[in-house]
Structure formats: structure tokens, C-alpha cells
Amino acid sequence: MYQCPTCHESTISGWQKWGAHTTHPARCSSCSSLSFVPTVTSSGILSASVALIAFVGIFIGVPLHSPTPVLLAIIGALFFYIWRWHVAVLLPTNSELVASARRSNRLLNLLVLLGILAE
């Protein structure tokens, strides 16, 4: 369990933290406050994990003609991914900011859809 950034009670589960985004924040079961992991952090965790696998695969696995470095990189990236999510900071938010983030997200999704349909 992870601490709520508002009341500091350990009430947020790992699954809640992993899914806590600006549009769908985690809710504390003690004080009902909302919190999220910044998008920059969550995107960076995934990007760094993928980059580690690609880097090791291209620069170590290919020259050695061996899948072993890539398999080790996958295991290392998995541990890195889990560890970074464990230490990621939850930030408090409120319902007005969540509503604003959802509106912005809907607009962005609509623009992407229009761009796809326009081709």
C-alpha cells in the first residue's frame, strides 16, 4: 500500500497507483482525496524500459549473435519498470482538475480521430 499525498495514510494499492492518471486518479479510502502519477513520469518509465531492451538487443545481442543479453535486458527492464513505479510520487489533485484533464483528453482523441479519418 502507498501513502495518500493528502492524509499520509497507506490506503492506495499498487494497482491504483499504477493506473493513477490525471484523467483517472486514485482515490484514498481514508480521506477520499484524489491523486495521480504525472504523465511525464509514467511515460518515462515505459520509454526507459523499452530503450534498455532495444539498446542491449542492438548493441550487445546482435554483435554477439546471442539472445541471452536480450533476455537479461528484458528481465532487467521488468525489474526497473516495477521499481520505478514503486518509487513514483503521487501528487494530489481535485475533481475540477480531473474534469479539465478529461475534457482535454477527449479533445485530443477527437483531433487524432479526425486526422486518421481525413487521410
OpenMM code with the backbone's topology and positions (N, CA, C; nanometers):
from openmm import Vec3, app, unit

residues = "MET TYR GLN CYS PRO THR CYS HIS GLU SER THR ILE SER GLY TRP GLN LYS TRP GLY ALA HIS THR THR HIS PRO ALA ARG CYS SER SER CYS SER SER LEU SER PHE VAL PRO THR VAL THR SER SER GLY ILE LEU SER ALA SER VAL ALA LEU ILE ALA PHE VAL GLY ILE PHE ILE GLY VAL PRO LEU HIS SER PRO THR PRO VAL LEU LEU ALA ILE ILE GLY ALA LEU PHE PHE TYR ILE TRP ARG TRP HIS VAL ALA VAL LEU LEU PRO THR ASN SER GLU LEU VAL ALA SER ALA ARG ARG SER ASN ARG LEU LEU ASN LEU LEU VAL LEU LEU GLY ILE LEU ALA GLU".split()
positions = [
    Vec3(0.0843, -0.1191, 0.0000),
    Vec3(0.0000, 0.0000, 0.0000),
    Vec3(0.0884, 0.1248, 0.0000),
    Vec3(0.0393, 0.2272, -0.0650),
    Vec3(0.1139, 0.3526, -0.0773),
    Vec3(0.0409, 0.4641, -0.0033),
    Vec3(0.1175, 0.5616, 0.0394),
    Vec3(0.0618, 0.6718, 0.1179),
    Vec3(-0.0142, 0.7702, 0.0302),
    Vec3(-0.1270, 0.8135, 0.0803),
    Vec3(-0.2033, 0.9215, 0.0182),
    Vec3(-0.1228, 1.0496, 0.0371),
    Vec3(-0.1064, 1.1315, -0.0678),
    Vec3(-0.0303, 1.2545, -0.0514),
    Vec3(-0.1019, 1.3608, 0.0326),
    Vec3(-0.2297, 1.3412, 0.0598),
    Vec3(-0.3052, 1.4384, 0.1383),
    Vec3(-0.3074, 1.4026, 0.2865),
    Vec3(-0.3514, 1.2807, 0.3197),
    Vec3(-0.3641, 1.2425, 0.4609),
    Vec3(-0.2487, 1.1551, 0.5107),
    Vec3(-0.1646, 1.1100, 0.4211),
    Vec3(-0.0463, 1.0278, 0.4525),
    Vec3(-0.0799, 0.8925, 0.5125),
    Vec3(-0.2025, 0.8450, 0.4913),
    Vec3(-0.2409, 0.7097, 0.5321),
    Vec3(-0.2051, 0.6142, 0.4171),
    Vec3(-0.1649, 0.4937, 0.4494),
    Vec3(-0.1303, 0.3941, 0.3473),
    Vec3(-0.2574, 0.3248, 0.2990),
    Vec3(-0.3260, 0.3880, 0.2036),
    Vec3(-0.4556, 0.3380, 0.1584),
    Vec3(-0.4629, 0.3158, 0.0076),
    Vec3(-0.3580, 0.3467, -0.0663),
    Vec3(-0.3618, 0.3357, -0.2123),
    Vec3(-0.2864, 0.2088, -0.2532),
    Vec3(-0.3550, 0.1198, -0.3228),
    Vec3(-0.2944, -0.0076, -0.3624),
    Vec3(-0.1978, 0.0134, -0.4790),
    Vec3(-0.1178, -0.0865, -0.5042),
    Vec3(-0.0244, -0.0808, -0.6163),
    Vec3(-0.0957, -0.0690, -0.7497),
    Vec3(-0.2085, -0.1399, -0.7635),
    Vec3(-0.2856, -0.1322, -0.8882),
    Vec3(-0.3453, 0.0069, -0.9071),
    Vec3(-0.3933, 0.0665, -0.7971),
    Vec3(-0.4482, 0.2016, -0.8060),
    Vec3(-0.3391, 0.3002, -0.8473),
    Vec3(-0.2214, 0.2850, -0.7871),
    Vec3(-0.1113, 0.3760, -0.8193),
    Vec3(-0.0691, 0.3587, -0.9647),
    Vec3(-0.0598, 0.2344, -1.0100),
    Vec3(-0.0176, 0.2065, -1.1466),
    Vec3(-0.1139, 0.2684, -1.2483),
    Vec3(-0.2418, 0.2693, -1.2158),
    Vec3(-0.3412, 0.3242, -1.3066),
    Vec3(-0.3765, 0.4700, -1.2813),
    Vec3(-0.3127, 0.5323, -1.1821),
    Vec3(-0.3481, 0.6696, -1.1451),
    Vec3(-0.2950, 0.7688, -1.2481),
    Vec3(-0.3860, 0.8264, -1.3231),
    Vec3(-0.3531, 0.9220, -1.4287),
    Vec3(-0.4321, 1.0493, -1.4021),
    Vec3(-0.3973, 1.1565, -1.4687),
    Vec3(-0.4688, 1.2826, -1.4464),
    Vec3(-0.6173, 1.2696, -1.4785),
    Vec3(-0.6516, 1.1829, -1.5750),
    Vec3(-0.7927, 1.1666, -1.6111),
    Vec3(-0.8642, 1.0612, -1.5262),
    Vec3(-0.7897, 0.9724, -1.4633),
    Vec3(-0.8469, 0.8675, -1.3781),
    Vec3(-0.7605, 0.8508, -1.2536),
    Vec3(-0.7687, 0.9450, -1.1609),
    Vec3(-0.6816, 0.9398, -1.0419),
    Vec3(-0.7229, 0.8314, -0.9419),
    Vec3(-0.6298, 0.8002, -0.8544),
    Vec3(-0.6574, 0.7064, -0.7447),
    Vec3(-0.7318, 0.7818, -0.6347),
    Vec3(-0.8236, 0.7133, -0.5685),
    Vec3(-0.8990, 0.7749, -0.4593),
    Vec3(-0.8577, 0.7104, -0.3276),
    Vec3(-0.8236, 0.7933, -0.2309),
    Vec3(-0.7866, 0.7470, -0.0977),
    Vec3(-0.9120, 0.6965, -0.0267),
    Vec3(-0.9041, 0.5776, 0.0308),
    Vec3(-1.0212, 0.5228, 0.1007),
    Vec3(-1.0391, 0.5843, 0.2394),
    Vec3(-0.9387, 0.6589, 0.2855),
    Vec3(-0.9475, 0.7210, 0.4177),
    Vec3(-1.0062, 0.8625, 0.4094),
    Vec3(-0.9496, 0.9460, 0.3230),
    Vec3(-0.9933, 1.0864, 0.3170),
    Vec3(-1.0662, 1.1212, 0.1869),
    Vec3(-1.0771, 1.0258, 0.0944),
    Vec3(-1.1454, 1.0429, -0.0347),
    Vec3(-1.0784, 1.1433, -0.1273),
    Vec3(-0.9544, 1.1805, -0.1002),
    Vec3(-0.8855, 1.2734, -0.1900),
    Vec3(-0.8358, 1.1977, -0.3129),
    Vec3(-0.8081, 1.2717, -0.4182),
    Vec3(-0.7633, 1.2152, -0.5445),
    Vec3(-0.6144, 1.2401, -0.5633),
    Vec3(-0.5453, 1.1446, -0.6252),
    Vec3(-0.4024, 1.1621, -0.6528),
    Vec3(-0.3664, 1.0877, -0.7806),
    Vec3(-0.2561, 1.1296, -0.8422),
    Vec3(-0.2139, 1.0721, -0.9693),
    Vec3(-0.0620, 1.0732, -0.9799),
    Vec3(-0.0101, 0.9906, -1.0708),
    Vec3(0.1319, 0.9921, -1.1055),
    Vec3(0.1423, 1.0772, -1.2321),
    Vec3(0.2311, 1.1768, -1.2339),
    Vec3(0.2414, 1.2627, -1.3531),
    Vec3(0.2669, 1.1833, -1.4803),
    Vec3(0.2091, 1.2279, -1.5908),
    Vec3(0.2236, 1.1612, -1.7194),
    Vec3(0.3699, 1.1527, -1.7604),
    Vec3(0.4465, 1.2556, -1.7320),
    Vec3(0.5885, 1.2559, -1.7667),
    Vec3(0.6594, 1.1393, -1.6991),
    Vec3(0.6272, 1.1138, -1.5740),
    Vec3(0.6888, 1.0036, -1.5006),
    Vec3(0.6469, 0.8695, -1.5575),
    Vec3(0.5163, 0.8502, -1.5770),
    Vec3(0.4685, 0.7202, -1.6254),
    Vec3(0.5173, 0.6918, -1.7671),
    Vec3(0.5200, 0.7915, -1.8530),
    Vec3(0.5702, 0.7725, -1.9888),
    Vec3(0.7205, 0.7461, -1.9883),
    Vec3(0.7920, 0.8136, -1.9013),
    Vec3(0.9363, 0.7947, -1.8925),
    Vec3(0.9742, 0.6561, -1.8449),
    Vec3(0.8958, 0.6002, -1.7536),
    Vec3(0.9237, 0.4658, -1.7030),
    Vec3(0.9130, 0.3647, -1.8163),
    Vec3(0.8068, 0.3718, -1.8940),
    Vec3(0.7881, 0.2783, -2.0041),
    Vec3(0.8937, 0.3006, -2.1121),
    Vec3(0.9198, 0.4257, -2.1464),
    Vec3(1.0182, 0.4564, -2.2507),
    Vec3(1.1571, 0.4073, -2.2133),
    Vec3(1.1971, 0.4276, -2.0899),
    Vec3(1.3296, 0.3827, -2.0461),
    Vec3(1.3389, 0.2307, -2.0480),
    Vec3(1.2320, 0.1629, -2.0117),
    Vec3(1.2322, 0.0161, -2.0137),
    Vec3(1.2475, -0.0362, -2.1565),
    Vec3(1.1721, 0.0212, -2.2495),
    Vec3(1.1810, -0.0202, -2.3896),
    Vec3(1.3185, 0.0143, -2.4465),
    Vec3(1.3704, 0.1325, -2.4130),
    Vec3(1.5022, 0.1737, -2.4621),
    Vec3(1.6115, 0.0800, -2.4124),
    Vec3(1.6013, 0.0345, -2.2888),
    Vec3(1.7005, -0.0588, -2.2348),
    Vec3(1.7022, -0.1881, -2.3149),
    Vec3(1.5857, -0.2422, -2.3429),
    Vec3(1.5779, -0.3668, -2.4200),
    Vec3(1.6329, -0.3451, -2.5611),
    Vec3(1.5929, -0.2366, -2.6262),
    Vec3(1.6398, -0.2091, -2.7623),
    Vec3(1.7903, -0.1858, -2.7662),
    Vec3(1.8423, -0.1079, -2.6732),
    Vec3(1.9859, -0.0784, -2.6693),
    Vec3(2.0674, -0.2057, -2.6526),
    Vec3(2.0310, -0.2865, -2.5564),
    Vec3(2.1046, -0.4113, -2.5314),
    Vec3(2.0903, -0.5053, -2.6506),
    Vec3(1.9707, -0.5138, -2.7055),
    Vec3(1.9488, -0.6023, -2.8192),
    Vec3(2.0308, -0.5641, -2.9407),
    Vec3(2.0347, -0.4353, -2.9711),
    Vec3(2.1058, -0.3886, -3.0903),
    Vec3(2.2568, -0.3870, -3.0697),
    Vec3(2.3015, -0.3335, -2.9584),
    Vec3(2.4451, -0.3114, -2.9401),
    Vec3(2.5193, -0.4254, -2.8712),
    Vec3(2.4481, -0.5165, -2.8078),
    Vec3(2.5162, -0.6277, -2.7419),
    Vec3(2.4703, -0.7616, -2.7986),
    Vec3(2.3391, -0.7813, -2.8110),
    Vec3(2.2868, -0.9092, -2.8582),
    Vec3(2.3220, -0.9398, -3.0021),
    Vec3(2.3076, -0.8405, -3.0907),
    Vec3(2.3366, -0.8636, -3.2328),
    Vec3(2.4850, -0.8933, -3.2563),
    Vec3(2.5776, -0.8121, -3.2052),
    Vec3(2.7197, -0.8443, -3.2296),
    Vec3(2.7615, -0.9805, -3.1727),
    Vec3(2.6994, -1.0208, -3.0616),
    Vec3(2.7351, -1.1496, -3.0022),
    Vec3(2.6578, -1.2659, -3.0647),
    Vec3(2.5609, -1.2367, -3.1503),
    Vec3(2.4757, -1.3386, -3.2118),
    Vec3(2.4134, -1.4288, -3.1052),
    Vec3(2.3622, -1.3646, -2.9993),
    Vec3(2.3066, -1.4407, -2.8877),
    Vec3(2.1813, -1.3717, -2.8342),
    Vec3(2.0788, -1.4501, -2.8034),
    Vec3(1.9587, -1.3917, -2.7435),
    Vec3(1.9722, -1.3691, -2.5920),
    Vec3(2.0769, -1.4237, -2.5316),
    Vec3(2.0924, -1.4139, -2.3861),
    Vec3(2.0951, -1.2700, -2.3356),
    Vec3(2.1738, -1.1778, -2.3974),
    Vec3(2.1707, -1.0395, -2.3482),
    Vec3(2.0326, -0.9758, -2.3572),
    Vec3(1.9589, -1.0097, -2.4616),
    Vec3(1.8246, -0.9532, -2.4774),
    Vec3(1.7318, -1.0068, -2.3676),
    Vec3(1.7412, -1.1356, -2.3390),
    Vec3(1.6584, -1.1929, -2.2322),
    Vec3(1.6934, -1.1310, -2.0972),
    Vec3(1.8235, -1.1119, -2.0722),
    Vec3(1.8648, -1.0452, -1.9482),
    Vec3(1.8160, -0.9008, -1.9440),
    Vec3(1.8170, -0.8335, -2.0594),
    Vec3(1.7686, -0.6955, -2.0658),
    Vec3(1.6187, -0.6894, -2.0387),
    Vec3(1.5448, -0.7863, -2.0877),
    Vec3(1.4002, -0.7908, -2.0615),
    Vec3(1.3741, -0.8082, -1.9126),
    Vec3(1.4477, -0.8974, -1.8501),
    Vec3(1.4327, -0.9181, -1.7054),
    Vec3(1.4726, -0.7911, -1.6300),
    Vec3(1.5837, -0.7292, -1.6693),
    Vec3(1.6277, -0.6048, -1.6061),
    Vec3(1.5276, -0.4927, -1.6252),
    Vec3(1.4717, -0.4829, -1.7467),
    Vec3(1.3722, -0.3790, -1.7743),
    Vec3(1.2462, -0.4006, -1.6918),
    Vec3(1.2079, -0.5261, -1.6713),
    Vec3(1.0912, -0.5562, -1.5889),
    Vec3(1.1141, -0.5125, -1.4443),
    Vec3(1.2316, -0.5458, -1.3905),
    Vec3(1.2628, -0.5024, -1.2545),
    Vec3(1.2693, -0.3496, -1.2454),
    Vec3(1.3291, -0.2841, -1.3451),
    Vec3(1.3361, -0.1378, -1.3482),
    Vec3(1.1956, -0.0782, -1.3505),
    Vec3(1.1085, -0.1332, -1.4365),
    Vec3(0.9718, -0.0842, -1.4502),
    Vec3(0.8970, -0.0925, -1.3171),
    Vec3(0.9064, -0.2086, -1.2525),
    Vec3(0.8372, -0.2272, -1.1243),
    Vec3(0.8953, -0.1348, -1.0183),
    Vec3(1.0280, -0.1254, -1.0110),
    Vec3(1.0931, -0.0390, -0.9107),
    Vec3(1.0556, 0.1074, -0.9314),
    Vec3(1.0580, 0.1560, -1.0561),
    Vec3(1.0264, 0.2973, -1.0820),
    Vec3(0.8811, 0.3281, -1.0463),
    Vec3(0.7904, 0.2342, -1.0733),
    Vec3(0.6520, 0.2573, -1.0330),
    Vec3(0.6392, 0.2565, -0.8815),
    Vec3(0.7199, 0.1754, -0.8146),
    Vec3(0.7165, 0.1698, -0.6686),
    Vec3(0.7590, 0.3033, -0.6074),
    Vec3(0.8598, 0.3685, -0.6647),
    Vec3(0.9108, 0.4934, -0.6073),
    Vec3(0.8488, 0.6184, -0.6701),
    Vec3(0.7627, 0.6018, -0.7712),
    Vec3(0.6986, 0.7174, -0.8347),
    Vec3(0.6147, 0.7938, -0.7317),
    Vec3(0.6169, 0.9240, -0.7427),
    Vec3(0.5485, 1.0103, -0.6461),
    Vec3(0.4038, 1.0341, -0.6898),
    Vec3(0.3126, 1.0161, -0.5961),
    Vec3(0.1731, 1.0502, -0.6187),
    Vec3(0.1530, 1.1977, -0.5845),
    Vec3(0.0839, 1.2696, -0.6713),
    Vec3(0.0545, 1.4107, -0.6477),
    Vec3(-0.0948, 1.4285, -0.6236),
    Vec3(-0.1311, 1.5181, -0.5324),
    Vec3(-0.2741, 1.5406, -0.5077),
    Vec3(-0.3385, 1.6183, -0.6222),
    Vec3(-0.4666, 1.5957, -0.6415),
    Vec3(-0.5437, 1.6694, -0.7413),
    Vec3(-0.6858, 1.6878, -0.6869),
    Vec3(-0.7701, 1.7531, -0.7641),
    Vec3(-0.9088, 1.7709, -0.7212),
    Vec3(-1.0023, 1.7439, -0.8388),
    Vec3(-1.1301, 1.7385, -0.8121),
    Vec3(-1.2266, 1.6996, -0.9152),
    Vec3(-1.2335, 1.7993, -1.0310),
    Vec3(-1.2077, 1.9267, -1.0052),
    Vec3(-1.2092, 2.0258, -1.1129),
    Vec3(-1.0946, 2.0022, -1.2108),
    Vec3(-0.9759, 1.9704, -1.1582),
    Vec3(-0.8612, 1.9427, -1.2450),
    Vec3(-0.8801, 1.8121, -1.3223),
    Vec3(-0.9445, 1.7151, -1.2593),
    Vec3(-0.9724, 1.5886, -1.3280),
    Vec3(-1.0697, 1.6133, -1.4431),
    Vec3(-1.1734, 1.6914, -1.4185),
    Vec3(-1.2705, 1.7227, -1.5236),
    Vec3(-1.2036, 1.7969, -1.6388),
    Vec3(-1.1158, 1.8902, -1.6075),
    Vec3(-1.0427, 1.9639, -1.7111),
    Vec3(-0.9523, 1.8704, -1.7915),
    Vec3(-0.8834, 1.7799, -1.7230),
    Vec3(-0.7957, 1.6844, -1.7919),
    Vec3(-0.8767, 1.5924, -1.8825),
    Vec3(-0.9944, 1.5519, -1.8375),
    Vec3(-1.0789, 1.4649, -1.9201),
    Vec3(-1.1286, 1.5369, -2.0443),
    Vec3(-1.1660, 1.6657, -2.0297),
    Vec3(-1.2083, 1.7432, -2.1468),
    Vec3(-1.0938, 1.7558, -2.2466),
    Vec3(-0.9754, 1.7866, -2.1970),
    Vec3(-0.8585, 1.7994, -2.2842),
    Vec3(-0.8280, 1.6673, -2.3529),
    Vec3(-0.8399, 1.5578, -2.2802),
    Vec3(-0.8133, 1.4257, -2.3364),
    Vec3(-0.9147, 1.3915, -2.4450),
    Vec3(-1.0416, 1.4234, -2.4215),
    Vec3(-1.1445, 1.3981, -2.5228),
    Vec3(-1.1176, 1.4796, -2.6492),
    Vec3(-1.0783, 1.6058, -2.6322),
    Vec3(-1.0486, 1.6902, -2.7469),
    Vec3(-0.9302, 1.6347, -2.8259),
    Vec3(-0.8269, 1.5930, -2.7560),
    Vec3(-0.7108, 1.5358, -2.8231),
    Vec3(-0.7487, 1.4082, -2.8978),
    Vec3(-0.8278, 1.3223, -2.8364),
    Vec3(-0.8724, 1.1996, -2.9026),
    Vec3(-0.9551, 1.2306, -3.0270),
    Vec3(-1.0399, 1.3314, -3.0184),
    Vec3(-1.1205, 1.3719, -3.1327),
    Vec3(-1.0327, 1.4231, -3.2469),
    Vec3(-0.9325, 1.5041, -3.2144),
    Vec3(-0.8412, 1.5551, -3.3170),
    Vec3(-0.7612, 1.4433, -3.3831),
    Vec3(-0.7184, 1.3470, -3.3052),
    Vec3(-0.6465, 1.2320, -3.3617),
    Vec3(-0.7398, 1.1523, -3.4529),
    Vec3(-0.8627, 1.1294, -3.4100),
    Vec3(-0.9592, 1.0563, -3.4903),
    Vec3(-0.9874, 1.1305, -3.6216),
    Vec3(-1.0054, 1.2621, -3.6135),
    Vec3(-1.0284, 1.3399, -3.7360),
    Vec3(-0.9081, 1.3337, -3.8292),
    Vec3(-0.7876, 1.3362, -3.7720),
    Vec3(-0.6676, 1.3244, -3.8534),
    Vec3(-0.6591, 1.1900, -3.9232),
    Vec3(-0.6987, 1.0844, -3.8544),
    Vec3(-0.6976, 0.9497, -3.9156),
    Vec3(-0.8033, 0.9408, -4.0260),
    Vec3(-0.9233, 0.9927, -3.9990),
    Vec3(-1.0315, 0.9867, -4.0964),
    Vec3(-1.0058, 1.0766, -4.2175),
    Vec3(-0.9261, 1.1814, -4.2014),
    Vec3(-0.9001, 1.2760, -4.3098),
    Vec3(-0.8074, 1.2173, -4.4147),
    Vec3(-0.7358, 1.1127, -4.3803),
    Vec3(-0.6411, 1.0550, -4.4778),
    Vec3(-0.7062, 0.9679, -4.5774),
] * unit.nanometer
topology = app.Topology()
chain = topology.addChain("A")
for resn in residues:
    res = topology.addResidue(resn, chain)
    for name in ("N", "CA", "C"):
        topology.addAtom(name, app.Element.getBySymbol(name[0]), res)
